[in-house]
Amino acid sequence: MKKSSIILTFALCLVFIDQAYAQRCLPGMQGIQVTGGMVDGFYSSDNKNELGYYFGASMATYTRNANKWVFGAEFLNRYYPYKEDRIPVSQFTAEGGYYLKFLSDRNKVVLFSLGGSALAGYETSNWGEKRLFDGSTLRDKDSFIYGGAITLEMETYLSDRVVLLLTGRERILWGTSTGHFHTQFGLGLKFIID
């Protein structure tokens, strides 16, 4: 019974998989993408108090030559060690940018893009709580932040409507009290809707 269930499941996956025969990256084609990953390094037990994470959602609209406009929002949370604890610094940003495709295969199954984006948003330290556990006071103020990002993105089509994204990004922001540069590495999925 177990063997026949596995075979039936595999057969249904093959039947319902979206075959890759449609045209891709046509001008005006749109997709919703969700991404997430690590900030300022890769996670390990040695640096868990210094790293962070991010996640975002955006809308991508393709133009000519598989280039695209991307508009979205992102949440970034980074930790800073303090004694035996850590202090979270969170950023909420909106993004608008253009991604230029510089490499792809003939069938547009795998594409590499380089993007530039403008960012603006809000930063909060320790979620607005200025008094720390030991009685110390945080001097960092919540603030408006602005700047930009450069993104290297690889997208590969899993089917005609589902795309896997691998991203590397460098953000530079002003108005922040925690440093201008943040490096992000992440994964995402894009769902083609039009």
Secondary structure, DSSP 8 states (H G I E B T S, - for coil): -HHHHHHHHHHHHHHHS--S-S--S-TT-EEEEEEEEEESS---SSSTTT-EEEEEEEEEEE-GGG-EEEEEEEEEEEEEEETTEEEEEEEEEEEEEEEEEEEE-TTSSEEEEEEEEEEEEEEEEGGG--B-TTS-B-----EEEEEEEEEEEEEEESSSSEEEEEEEEEEEEES-SS-SEEEEEEEEEEEE--
